[in-house]
Amino acid sequence: MVSPTTDNLRKIVSRLFLFSAVAMLLALTSCYYDNEEALYPVRPGTNSCDTTSPTYALTILPIMQSNCVSCHSGSSPQGNLDLSTIDNVKIGINGHHLMDHVRGANGYSPMPPQGLPSLTTCDLHQLYAWIIKQMPAK
Ligand code: HEC
């Protein structure tokens, strides 16, 4: 029969200690994730893409201002297309393949042009949602 020597006992104790340290670490990290979710819940308009009721004023104007109006406004807008008003954005969509340009699809040059950041997937979804809802002003 093997009787536990002091050495063996030491080994057992240190292994137990290591094991509980790892278990504690795992428990701590899972708590950390729980807390993160509680602290930063998904809020509409921040982490998720809100396509429920897009309007020109609240949804489309900011997209145009951040990505398009710098070139598409003023006395000689690029491509001869002004995009600084709702009526002109409608003209772009109906008569100038605006959606093909922002997707860089069907052979139309990508807008914003190459080298500049493209519209986000959320921007595109909101544009489509706005068009489907008959392009409301507000
Ligand atoms: C850096 C300047 C610049 C930015 C920013 C820009 N464009 Fe353009 N855009 C141009 C130029 C230059 C043309 C004309 C040449 C071409 O079609 O590639 C053009 C052409 C277009 C046309 C075609 C007009 C026509 O009748 O042929 C559309 C539609 C358009 N842009 C939409 C947009 C939209 C929407 C954005 C924002 C998402 C945007 N553009 C951002 C420079 C820009």
Backbone and ligand atoms as CSV (ligand in chain L), in Angstrom:
chain,resi,resn,atom,element,x,y,z
A,1,MET,N,N,0.834,-1.200,0.000
A,1,MET,CA,C,0.000,0.000,0.000
A,1,MET,C,C,0.874,1.258,0.000
A,2,VAL,N,N,0.480,2.232,-0.786
A,2,VAL,CA,C,1.275,3.460,-0.860
A,2,VAL,C,C,0.737,4.461,0.137
A,3,SER,N,N,1.566,4.850,1.059
A,3,SER,CA,C,1.093,5.875,1.995
A,3,SER,C,C,1.573,7.230,1.516
A,4,PRO,N,N,0.730,8.241,1.565
A,4,PRO,CA,C,1.126,9.564,1.048
A,4,PRO,C,C,2.284,10.145,1.831
A,5,THR,N,N,3.334,10.442,1.135
A,5,THR,CA,C,4.474,11.081,1.775
A,5,THR,C,C,4.218,12.589,1.805
A,6,THR,N,N,5.016,13.293,2.496
A,6,THR,CA,C,4.861,14.745,2.553
A,6,THR,C,C,4.982,15.335,1.157
A,7,ASP,N,N,5.935,14.731,0.376
A,7,ASP,CA,C,6.153,15.214,-0.981
A,7,ASP,C,C,4.903,15.055,-1.837
A,8,ASN,N,N,4.322,13.845,-1.752
A,8,ASN,CA,C,3.102,13.596,-2.529
A,8,ASN,C,C,1.990,14.552,-2.130
A,9,LEU,N,N,1.833,14.762,-0.871
A,9,LEU,CA,C,0.790,15.677,-0.375
A,9,LEU,C,C,0.986,17.073,-0.926
A,10,ARG,N,N,2.239,17.508,-0.917
A,10,ARG,CA,C,2.542,18.837,-1.465
A,10,ARG,C,C,2.100,18.946,-2.917
A,11,LYS,N,N,2.419,17.879,-3.699
A,11,LYS,CA,C,2.043,17.880,-5.117
A,11,LYS,C,C,0.529,17.973,-5.277
A,12,ILE,N,N,-0.176,17.152,-4.455
A,12,ILE,CA,C,-1.637,17.147,-4.557
A,12,ILE,C,C,-2.200,18.532,-4.239
A,13,VAL,N,N,-1.702,19.120,-3.155
A,13,VAL,CA,C,-2.193,20.441,-2.737
A,13,VAL,C,C,-1.917,21.488,-3.822
A,14,SER,N,N,-0.725,21.461,-4.418
A,14,SER,CA,C,-0.398,22.488,-5.415
A,14,SER,C,C,-1.240,22.290,-6.679
A,15,ARG,N,N,-1.551,21.018,-7.009
A,15,ARG,CA,C,-2.418,20.774,-8.171
A,15,ARG,C,C,-3.830,21.290,-7.913
A,16,LEU,N,N,-4.307,21.000,-6.696
A,16,LEU,CA,C,-5.649,21.485,-6.331
A,16,LEU,C,C,-5.702,23.006,-6.437
A,17,PHE,N,N,-4.620,23.630,-5.969
A,17,PHE,CA,C,-4.557,25.089,-5.992
A,17,PHE,C,C,-4.597,25.607,-7.435
A,18,LEU,N,N,-3.801,24.983,-8.303
A,18,LEU,CA,C,-3.757,25.366,-9.712
A,18,LEU,C,C,-5.138,25.205,-10.332
A,19,PHE,N,N,-5.782,24.058,-10.035
A,19,PHE,CA,C,-7.090,23.770,-10.598
A,19,PHE,C,C,-8.104,24.831,-10.167
A,20,SER,N,N,-8.110,25.166,-8.887
A,20,SER,CA,C,-9.110,26.152,-8.427
A,20,SER,C,C,-8.804,27.537,-8.982
A,21,ALA,N,N,-7.509,27.830,-9.208
A,21,ALA,CA,C,-7.147,29.128,-9.796
A,21,ALA,C,C,-7.707,29.230,-11.213
A,22,VAL,N,N,-7.567,28.150,-11.996
A,22,VAL,CA,C,-8.098,28.145,-13.366
A,22,VAL,C,C,-9.620,28.265,-13.335
A,23,ALA,N,N,-10.259,27.520,-12.429
A,23,ALA,CA,C,-11.714,27.562,-12.320
A,23,ALA,C,C,-12.184,28.978,-11.984
A,24,MET,N,N,-11.446,29.637,-11.071
A,24,MET,CA,C,-11.818,30.999,-10.676
A,24,MET,C,C,-11.679,31.964,-11.850
A,25,LEU,N,N,-10.607,31.784,-12.619
A,25,LEU,CA,C,-10.352,32.635,-13.785
A,25,LEU,C,C,-11.500,32.488,-14.789
A,26,LEU,N,N,-11.924,31.240,-15.050
A,26,LEU,CA,C,-13.032,30.988,-15.977
A,26,LEU,C,C,-14.308,31.650,-15.469
A,27,ALA,N,N,-14.548,31.514,-14.176
A,27,ALA,CA,C,-15.749,32.108,-13.582
A,27,ALA,C,C,-15.723,33.623,-13.738
A,28,LEU,N,N,-14.533,34.205,-13.521
A,28,LEU,CA,C,-14.393,35.667,-13.625
A,28,LEU,C,C,-14.654,36.151,-15.053
A,29,THR,N,N,-14.085,35.444,-16.047
A,29,THR,CA,C,-14.272,35.910,-17.423
A,29,THR,C,C,-15.728,35.808,-17.836
A,30,SER,N,N,-16.440,34.741,-17.389
A,30,SER,CA,C,-17.849,34.646,-17.771
A,30,SER,C,C,-18.660,35.764,-17.125
A,31,CYS,N,N,-18.298,36.150,-15.910
A,31,CYS,CA,C,-18.950,37.287,-15.258
A,31,CYS,C,C,-18.716,38.556,-16.060
A,32,TYR,N,N,-17.482,38.700,-16.558
A,32,TYR,CA,C,-17.109,39.885,-17.321
A,32,TYR,C,C,-18.017,40.045,-18.534
A,33,TYR,N,N,-18.249,38.930,-19.253
A,33,TYR,CA,C,-19.110,39.023,-20.431
A,33,TYR,C,C,-20.546,39.369,-20.053
A,34,ASP,N,N,-21.022,38.765,-18.962
A,34,ASP,CA,C,-22.377,39.077,-18.493
A,34,ASP,C,C,-22.506,40.576,-18.250
A,35,ASN,N,N,-21.500,41.128,-17.561
A,35,ASN,CA,C,-21.554,42.548,-17.229
A,35,ASN,C,C,-21.540,43.420,-18.479
A,36,GLU,N,N,-20.728,43.023,-19.454
A,36,GLU,CA,C,-20.608,43.832,-20.654
A,36,GLU,C,C,-21.969,43.942,-21.347
A,37,GLU,N,N,-22.673,42.806,-21.419
A,37,GLU,CA,C,-23.992,42.826,-22.060
A,37,GLU,C,C,-24.971,43.709,-21.303
A,38,ALA,N,N,-24.850,43.660,-19.966
A,38,ALA,CA,C,-25.759,44.460,-19.152
A,38,ALA,C,C,-25.449,45.946,-19.305
A,39,LEU,N,N,-24.151,46.244,-19.447
A,39,LEU,CA,C,-23.743,47.655,-19.534
A,39,LEU,C,C,-24.011,48.256,-20.903
A,40,TYR,N,N,-23.839,47.447,-21.970
A,40,TYR,CA,C,-24.005,47.979,-23.319
A,40,TYR,C,C,-25.067,47.210,-24.091
A,41,PRO,N,N,-26.340,47.403,-23.771
A,41,PRO,CA,C,-27.373,46.708,-24.521
A,41,PRO,C,C,-27.461,47.288,-25.936
A,42,VAL,N,N,-28.040,46.519,-26.853
A,42,VAL,CA,C,-28.205,46.994,-28.228
A,42,VAL,C,C,-29.288,48.059,-28.254
A,43,ARG,N,N,-28.909,49.262,-28.662
A,43,ARG,CA,C,-29.887,50.357,-28.720
A,43,ARG,C,C,-30.213,50.662,-30.169
A,44,PRO,N,N,-31.475,50.989,-30.478
A,44,PRO,CA,C,-31.833,51.313,-31.850
A,44,PRO,C,C,-31.031,52.516,-32.338
A,45,GLY,N,N,-30.569,52.463,-33.558
A,45,GLY,CA,C,-29.832,53.594,-34.109
A,45,GLY,C,C,-28.369,53.610,-33.767
A,46,THR,N,N,-27.915,52.732,-32.870
A,46,THR,CA,C,-26.491,52.697,-32.573
A,46,THR,C,C,-25.906,51.376,-33.055
A,47,ASN,N,N,-26.252,50.291,-32.376
A,47,ASN,CA,C,-25.679,49.008,-32.764
A,47,ASN,C,C,-26.521,48.274,-33.793
A,48,SER,N,N,-27.768,48.662,-33.939
A,48,SER,CA,C,-28.606,47.971,-34.903
A,48,SER,C,C,-28.998,48.960,-35.986
A,49,CYS,N,N,-29.460,48.428,-37.121
A,49,CYS,CA,C,-29.808,49.295,-38.237
A,49,CYS,C,C,-31.324,49.483,-38.267
A,50,ASP,N,N,-31.767,50.701,-38.028
A,50,ASP,CA,C,-33.195,50.982,-37.951
A,50,ASP,C,C,-33.738,51.301,-39.347
A,51,THR,N,N,-34.580,50.422,-39.880
A,51,THR,CA,C,-35.160,50.648,-41.208
A,51,THR,C,C,-36.682,50.747,-41.120
A,52,THR,N,N,-37.210,50.953,-39.915
A,52,THR,CA,C,-38.663,50.902,-39.744
A,52,THR,C,C,-39.373,52.110,-40.360
A,53,SER,N,N,-38.885,53.321,-40.108
A,53,SER,CA,C,-39.581,54.482,-40.674
A,53,SER,C,C,-38.591,55.561,-41.099
A,54,PRO,N,N,-37.808,55.281,-42.140
A,54,PRO,CA,C,-36.817,56.258,-42.587
A,54,PRO,C,C,-37.482,57.492,-43.198
A,55,THR,N,N,-36.957,58.671,-42.905
A,55,THR,CA,C,-37.448,59.902,-43.533
A,55,THR,C,C,-36.251,60.604,-44.164
A,56,TYR,N,N,-36.543,61.542,-45.084
A,56,TYR,CA,C,-35.449,62.306,-45.674
A,56,TYR,C,C,-34.703,63.072,-44.585
A,57,ALA,N,N,-35.475,63.786,-43.749
A,57,ALA,CA,C,-34.865,64.669,-42.756
A,57,ALA,C,C,-33.973,63.913,-41.767
A,58,LEU,N,N,-34.465,62.775,-41.257
A,58,LEU,CA,C,-33.745,62.092,-40.184
A,58,LEU,C,C,-32.766,61.044,-40.685
A,59,THR,N,N,-33.018,60.461,-41.848
A,59,THR,CA,C,-32.226,59.312,-42.280
A,59,THR,C,C,-31.366,59.611,-43.505
A,60,ILE,N,N,-31.985,60.168,-44.543
A,60,ILE,CA,C,-31.294,60.285,-45.831
A,60,ILE,C,C,-30.387,61.515,-45.881
A,61,LEU,N,N,-30.889,62.646,-45.400
A,61,LEU,CA,C,-30.074,63.865,-45.397
A,61,LEU,C,C,-28.708,63.661,-44.721
A,62,PRO,N,N,-28.684,63.041,-43.506
A,62,PRO,CA,C,-27.368,62.818,-42.890
A,62,PRO,C,C,-26.443,61.940,-43.739
A,63,ILE,N,N,-26.997,60.935,-44.418
A,63,ILE,CA,C,-26.167,60.061,-45.273
A,63,ILE,C,C,-25.583,60.881,-46.425
A,64,MET,N,N,-26.439,61.719,-47.052
A,64,MET,CA,C,-25.983,62.541,-48.180
A,64,MET,C,C,-24.944,63.560,-47.713
A,65,GLN,N,N,-25.208,64.182,-46.569
A,65,GLN,CA,C,-24.289,65.207,-46.064
A,65,GLN,C,C,-22.917,64.618,-45.737
A,66,SER,N,N,-22.900,63.413,-45.170
A,66,SER,CA,C,-21.605,62.830,-44.796
A,66,SER,C,C,-20.852,62.266,-45.985
A,67,ASN,N,N,-21.555,61.900,-47.065
A,67,ASN,CA,C,-20.884,61.130,-48.116
A,67,ASN,C,C,-20.930,61.734,-49.516
A,68,CYS,N,N,-21.857,62.637,-49.787
A,68,CYS,CA,C,-22.113,63.016,-51.183
A,68,CYS,C,C,-22.079,64.523,-51.448
A,69,VAL,N,N,-22.622,65.293,-50.519
A,69,VAL,CA,C,-22.890,66.707,-50.797
A,69,VAL,C,C,-21.606,67.510,-51.040
A,70,SER,N,N,-20.478,67.051,-50.493
A,70,SER,CA,C,-19.226,67.783,-50.706
A,70,SER,C,C,-18.915,67.903,-52.196
A,71,CYS,N,N,-19.289,66.918,-52.987
A,71,CYS,CA,C,-19.055,66.976,-54.437
A,71,CYS,C,C,-20.324,67.331,-55.209
A,72,HIS,N,N,-21.471,66.912,-54.669
A,72,HIS,CA,C,-22.719,67.067,-55.410
A,72,HIS,C,C,-23.560,68.222,-54.884
A,73,SER,N,N,-22.993,69.438,-54.899
A,73,SER,CA,C,-23.769,70.640,-54.555
A,73,SER,C,C,-23.009,71.850,-55.078
A,74,GLY,N,N,-23.620,73.013,-54.943
A,74,GLY,CA,C,-22.960,74.230,-55.392
A,74,GLY,C,C,-23.283,74.562,-56.838
A,75,SER,N,N,-22.521,75.531,-57.387
A,75,SER,CA,C,-22.868,76.040,-58.724
A,75,SER,C,C,-22.492,75.054,-59.832
A,76,SER,N,N,-21.463,74.217,-59.618
A,76,SER,CA,C,-21.154,73.209,-60.643
A,76,SER,C,C,-20.922,71.850,-59.982
A,77,PRO,N,N,-22.022,71.182,-59.598
A,77,PRO,CA,C,-21.901,69.888,-58.900
A,77,PRO,C,C,-21.288,68.822,-59.804
A,78,GLN,N,N,-20.520,67.908,-59.208
A,78,GLN,CA,C,-19.911,66.800,-59.957
A,78,GLN,C,C,-20.989,65.974,-60.647
A,79,GLY,N,N,-20.683,65.492,-61.839
A,79,GLY,CA,C,-21.640,64.688,-62.584
A,79,GLY,C,C,-22.885,65.477,-62.942
A,80,ASN,N,N,-22.812,66.789,-62.770
A,80,ASN,CA,C,-23.952,67.668,-63.032
A,80,ASN,C,C,-25.183,67.279,-62.220
A,81,LEU,N,N,-24.924,66.718,-61.001
A,81,LEU,CA,C,-26.035,66.253,-60.158
A,81,LEU,C,C,-25.894,66.828,-58.756
A,82,ASP,N,N,-26.883,67.620,-58.357
A,82,ASP,CA,C,-26.932,68.170,-57.002
A,82,ASP,C,C,-27.686,67.183,-56.118
A,83,LEU,N,N,-27.156,66.916,-54.916
A,83,LEU,CA,C,-27.841,65.982,-54.015
A,83,LEU,C,C,-28.109,66.630,-52.657
A,84,SER,N,N,-28.294,67.976,-52.667
A,84,SER,CA,C,-28.428,68.661,-51.382
A,84,SER,C,C,-29.882,68.911,-50.981
A,85,THR,N,N,-30.849,68.519,-51.817
A,85,THR,CA,C,-32.255,68.672,-51.439
A,85,THR,C,C,-32.997,67.370,-51.703
A,86,ILE,N,N,-34.145,67.211,-51.067
A,86,ILE,CA,C,-34.919,65.978,-51.256
A,86,ILE,C,C,-35.324,65.807,-52.718
A,87,ASP,N,N,-35.750,66.906,-53.369
A,87,ASP,CA,C,-36.186,66.787,-54.762
A,87,ASP,C,C,-35.046,66.318,-55.660
A,88,ASN,N,N,-33.854,66.832,-55.399
A,88,ASN,CA,C,-32.710,66.427,-56.227
A,88,ASN,C,C,-32.268,64.996,-55.948
A,89,VAL,N,N,-32.387,64.552,-54.696
A,89,VAL,CA,C,-32.058,63.157,-54.390
A,89,VAL,C,C,-33.034,62.244,-55.136
A,90,LYS,N,N,-34.322,62.653,-55.180
A,90,LYS,CA,C,-35.314,61.863,-55.919
A,90,LYS,C,C,-34.947,61.823,-57.410
A,91,ILE,N,N,-34.488,62.960,-57.951
A,91,ILE,CA,C,-34.062,62.997,-59.353
A,91,ILE,C,C,-32.885,62.035,-59.563
A,92,GLY,N,N,-31.950,62.032,-58.601
A,92,GLY,CA,C,-30.806,61.114,-58.687
A,92,GLY,C,C,-31.252,59.663,-58.701
A,93,ILE,N,N,-32.220,59.334,-57.842
A,93,ILE,CA,C,-32.698,57.952,-57.745
A,93,ILE,C,C,-33.493,57.566,-58.993
A,94,ASN,N,N,-34.379,58.465,-59.427
A,94,ASN,CA,C,-35.266,58.113,-60.534
A,94,ASN,C,C,-34.601,58.231,-61.904
A,95,GLY,N,N,-33.669,59.174,-62.050
A,95,GLY,CA,C,-33.155,59.422,-63.394
A,95,GLY,C,C,-31.660,59.260,-63.578
A,96,HIS,N,N,-30.908,59.017,-62.473
A,96,HIS,CA,C,-29.453,58.980,-62.609
A,96,HIS,C,C,-28.827,57.745,-61.968
A,97,HIS,N,N,-29.611,56.694,-61.825
A,97,HIS,CA,C,-29.091,55.414,-61.325
A,97,HIS,C,C,-28.331,55.565,-60.010
A,98,LEU,N,N,-28.872,56.384,-59.107
A,98,LEU,CA,C,-28.165,56.614,-57.834
A,98,LEU,C,C,-27.891,55.302,-57.093
A,99,MET,N,N,-28.878,54.405,-57.052
A,99,MET,CA,C,-28.674,53.160,-56.304
A,99,MET,C,C,-27.633,52.266,-56.966
A,100,ASP,N,N,-27.572,52.273,-58.310
A,100,ASP,CA,C,-26.513,51.520,-58.986
A,100,ASP,C,C,-25.147,52.109,-58.645
A,101,HIS,N,N,-25.075,53.451,-58.601
A,101,HIS,CA,C,-23.796,54.103,-58.292
A,101,HIS,C,C,-23.354,53.789,-56.860
A,102,VAL,N,N,-24.254,53.880,-55.865
A,102,VAL,CA,C,-23.810,53.647,-54.482
A,102,VAL,C,C,-23.458,52.175,-54.241
A,103,ARG,N,N,-23.987,51.273,-55.076
A,103,ARG,CA,C,-23.599,49.861,-54.944
A,103,ARG,C,C,-22.428,49.522,-55.868
A,104,GLY,N,N,-22.063,50.452,-56.739
A,104,GLY,CA,C,-21.045,50.154,-57.747
A,104,GLY,C,C,-21.486,48.989,-58.610
A,105,ALA,N,N,-22.779,48.971,-58.953
A,105,ALA,CA,C,-23.358,47.813,-59.648
A,105,ALA,C,C,-23.688,48.143,-61.096
A,106,ASN,N,N,-23.874,47.106,-61.890
A,106,ASN,CA,C,-24.329,47.200,-63.283
A,106,ASN,C,C,-23.466,48.130,-64.138
A,107,GLY,N,N,-22.188,48.196,-63.810
A,107,GLY,CA,C,-21.260,48.970,-64.625
A,107,GLY,C,C,-21.220,50.458,-64.291
A,108,TYR,N,N,-21.976,50.904,-63.298
A,108,TYR,CA,C,-21.949,52.324,-62.926
A,108,TYR,C,C,-20.791,52.589,-61.971
A,109,SER,N,N,-20.136,53.746,-62.151
A,109,SER,CA,C,-18.970,54.053,-61.323
A,109,SER,C,C,-19.388,54.137,-59.861
A,110,PRO,N,N,-18.595,53.541,-58.944
A,110,PRO,CA,C,-18.976,53.533,-57.529
A,110,PRO,C,C,-19.011,54.943,-56.948
A,111,MET,N,N,-20.024,55.213,-56.137
A,111,MET,CA,C,-20.160,56.487,-55.438
A,111,MET,C,C,-20.290,56.227,-53.946
A,112,PRO,N,N,-19.568,56.947,-53.079
A,112,PRO,CA,C,-18.465,57.835,-53.391
A,112,PRO,C,C,-17.405,57.141,-54.244
A,113,PRO,N,N,-16.654,57.935,-55.044
A,113,PRO,CA,C,-15.678,57.339,-55.952
A,113,PRO,C,C,-14.626,56.523,-55.224
A,114,GLN,N,N,-13.941,55.657,-55.986
A,114,GLN,CA,C,-12.910,54.797,-55.419
A,114,GLN,C,C,-11.907,55.614,-54.602
A,115,GLY,N,N,-11.490,55.044,-53.463
A,115,GLY,CA,C,-10.558,55.731,-52.578
A,115,GLY,C,C,-11.263,56.351,-51.390
A,116,LEU,N,N,-12.536,56.651,-51.545
A,116,LEU,CA,C,-13.328,57.183,-50.425
A,116,LEU,C,C,-14.147,56.041,-49.821
A,117,PRO,N,N,-14.469,56.136,-48.512
A,117,PRO,CA,C,-15.258,55.061,-47.897
A,117,PRO,C,C,-16.631,54.919,-48.544
A,118,SER,N,N,-17.023,53.693,-48.844
A,118,SER,CA,C,-18.354,53.472,-49.431
A,118,SER,C,C,-19.420,53.588,-48.357
A,119,LEU,N,N,-20.667,53.671,-48.793
A,119,LEU,CA,C,-21.778,53.670,-47.843
A,119,LEU,C,C,-21.762,52.344,-47.085
A,120,THR,N,N,-22.236,52.367,-45.845
A,120,THR,CA,C,-22.298,51.139,-45.056
A,120,THR,C,C,-23.500,50.307,-45.509
A,121,THR,N,N,-23.508,49.055,-45.124
A,121,THR,CA,C,-24.644,48.184,-45.416
A,121,THR,C,C,-25.915,48.784,-44.829
A,122,CYS,N,N,-25.790,49.376,-43.644
A,122,CYS,CA,C,-26.955,49.996,-43.015
A,122,CYS,C,C,-27.446,51.183,-43.855
A,123,ASP,N,N,-26.530,52.033,-44.337
A,123,ASP,CA,C,-26.926,53.149,-45.209
A,123,ASP,C,C,-27.730,52.628,-46.398
A,124,LEU,N,N,-27.249,51.560,-47.025
A,124,LEU,CA,C,-27.924,51.005,-48.198
A,124,LEU,C,C,-29.305,50.478,-47.834
A,125,HIS,N,N,-29.397,49.752,-46.717
A,125,HIS,CA,C,-30.700,49.228,-46.276
A,125,HIS,C,C,-31.671,50.376,-46.009
A,126,GLN,N,N,-31.178,51.450,-45.400
A,126,GLN,CA,C,-32.056,52.581,-45.090
A,126,GLN,C,C,-32.494,53.291,-46.367
A,127,LEU,N,N,-31.593,53.404,-47.337
A,127,LEU,CA,C,-31.972,54.011,-48.622
A,127,LEU,C,C,-33.061,53.184,-49.307
A,128,TYR,N,N,-32.868,51.869,-49.347
A,128,TYR,CA,C,-33.889,51.009,-49.959
A,128,TYR,C,C,-35.217,51.129,-49.223
A,129,ALA,N,N,-35.160,51.099,-47.894
A,129,ALA,CA,C,-36.394,51.194,-47.099
A,129,ALA,C,C,-37.105,52.518,-47.388
A,130,TRP,N,N,-36.341,53.580,-47.515
A,130,TRP,CA,C,-36.908,54.917,-47.796
A,130,TRP,C,C,-37.603,54.920,-49.163
A,131,ILE,N,N,-36.950,54.318,-50.170
A,131,ILE,CA,C,-37.534,54.261,-51.521
A,131,ILE,C,C,-38.826,53.438,-51.504
A,132,ILE,N,N,-38.798,52.294,-50.832
A,132,ILE,CA,C,-39.985,51.425,-50.764
A,132,ILE,C,C,-41.141,52.167,-50.094
A,133,LYS,N,N,-40.828,53.019,-49.116
A,133,LYS,CA,C,-41.892,53.768,-48.424
A,133,LYS,C,C,-42.235,55.076,-49.130
A,134,GLN,N,N,-41.944,55.187,-50.416
A,134,GLN,CA,C,-42.312,56.347,-51.253
A,134,GLN,C,C,-41.559,57.624,-50.881
A,135,MET,N,N,-40.362,57.496,-50.368
A,135,MET,CA,C,-39.462,58.622,-50.097
A,135,MET,C,C,-40.102,59.769,-49.307
A,136,PRO,N,N,-40.590,59.496,-48.105
A,136,PRO,CA,C,-41.227,60.541,-47.293
A,136,PRO,C,C,-40.223,61.609,-46.826
A,137,ALA,N,N,-40.704,62.871,-46.760
A,137,ALA,CA,C,-39.850,63.972,-46.311
A,137,ALA,C,C,-39.576,63.856,-44.819
A,138,LYS,N,N,-40.631,63.646,-44.023
A,138,LYS,CA,C,-40.452,63.526,-42.570
A,138,LYS,C,C,-41.562,62.737,-41.927
L,1,HEC,C1,C,-15.225,63.073,-54.396
L,1,HEC,C2,C,-16.388,63.573,-55.107
L,1,HEC,C3,C,-17.648,62.746,-55.123
L,1,HEC,C4,C,-18.334,62.224,-54.054
L,1,HEC,C5,C,-17.984,62.329,-52.581
L,1,HEC,C6,C,-19.520,61.611,-54.590
L,1,HEC,N1,N,-19.528,61.718,-55.946
L,1,HEC,FE1,FE,-21.010,61.110,-57.211
L,1,HEC,N2,N,-19.949,61.761,-58.796
L,1,HEC,C7,C,-18.715,62.363,-58.762
L,1,HEC,C8,C,-18.230,62.566,-60.108
L,1,HEC,C9,C,-16.881,63.179,-60.485
L,1,HEC,C10,C,-19.223,62.070,-60.971
L,1,HEC,C11,C,-19.225,62.073,-62.506
L,1,HEC,C12,C,-18.369,60.997,-63.060
L,1,HEC,C13,C,-18.877,59.607,-62.801
L,1,HEC,O1,O,-20.055,59.334,-63.044
L,1,HEC,O2,O,-18.081,58.802,-62.338
L,1,HEC,C14,C,-20.296,61.591,-60.130
L,1,HEC,C15,C,-21.458,61.031,-60.595
L,1,HEC,C16,C,-22.506,60.613,-59.799
L,1,HEC,C17,C,-23.777,60.132,-60.312
L,1,HEC,C18,C,-24.174,59.999,-61.759
L,1,HEC,C19,C,-24.676,61.294,-62.303
L,1,HEC,C20,C,-25.048,61.116,-63.764
L,1,HEC,O3,O,-26.110,61.564,-64.164
L,1,HEC,O4,O,-24.257,60.510,-64.499
L,1,HEC,C21,C,-24.540,59.811,-59.229
L,1,HEC,C22,C,-25.962,59.259,-59.228
L,1,HEC,C23,C,-23.742,60.091,-58.057
L,1,HEC,N3,N,-22.525,60.590,-58.436
L,1,HEC,C24,C,-24.177,59.876,-56.770
L,1,HEC,C25,C,-23.384,60.057,-55.654
L,1,HEC,C26,C,-23.821,59.736,-54.321
L,1,HEC,C27,C,-25.183,59.200,-53.951
L,1,HEC,C28,C,-22.774,60.006,-53.504
L,1,HEC,C29,C,-22.700,59.771,-52.029
L,1,HEC,C30,C,-23.036,58.467,-51.558
L,1,HEC,C31,C,-21.693,60.532,-54.322
L,1,HEC,N4,N,-22.103,60.532,-55.616
L,1,HEC,C32,C,-20.469,60.970,-53.826
L,1,HEC,C33,C,-18.030,62.721,-57.615
L,1,HEC,C34,C,-18.404,62.410,-56.319
